[in-house]
């Protein structure tokens, strides 16, 4: 009788376990997702409730202005998540894109606050120029959504939904032309719920989808 003392062969049919996501990063992604979902839902409701306001005749109510500001703050939280997870890529240019978007959003938020607290100066040249950063920031979000899909660091629904959500501005231009201001308010509300609100919920429920296998 012989005794085999050779060690058993290592199994090659199993995959190494992936490292567990950092609890701190998971909390950051969840918080950013919740902030985005709440902000987008608030603005969607505000848009639907004020569909009949004509800016040429009367001003929007303060509650609507606050809902749009809440949406912008949700975008700030979303960009923070994208920075922490390096959603647009690991290169310097990819991160600069997100930093630039933070600047655009910051200027747009200043304009929104002015609209809330001092609407009587909205037609002044400086504030009119500053208001342009609101659509510019949304164009920046569209570019970020495309970049996230190309980079492929986010997975599954988290990879494709930013591109869906961040087409809001591109949808609104033809909507205003085709259905007018009143109809476009409902288009805006629907797109916000389908796009940014859903994206926020994806991040809140499935934060692991944002964590690349580096």
Beta strands, then each sheet from edge to edge (+ up, - down):
end
